Amino acid sequence: MIRNTDKVAHGLMLGRPDNRRYVYDGDRRTMLDDKPLMGPDAHGVYWEPVRAYYDLALDSTLVVFAPVHPDNLPDNL
């Protein structure tokens, strides 16, 4: 698992099933409200957070990303 402390992860090579989860420091469950798009990856796919699990003992959040269908992308992309 990759640990990323940036507010929004940049330059992620998302796309493989084992590579769709990231651990962030602190409570990052609000990413689900903000829905920041990640990407495009090497295949032109954009990703958005769909689940977040906060671990109080470790003070970290596991965020799971899913691909965004091209029809659901904003017009400016």
C-alpha angles and dihedrals in degrees: 000000000000120000115213126180098182117113088239119014113242129199095015117166095217122173112088117092091237089052101054096088127075133182116220126189115251131006107324099162089120088075086083090061095045095042097200112196117234121203157322093244125202089287097048093256122142120212135203133192113260104168135024128188119192118206108203094191092056096030090227137118127221108212121194119204130204130193118263116228111240090240089061096052120108115262093246094066 
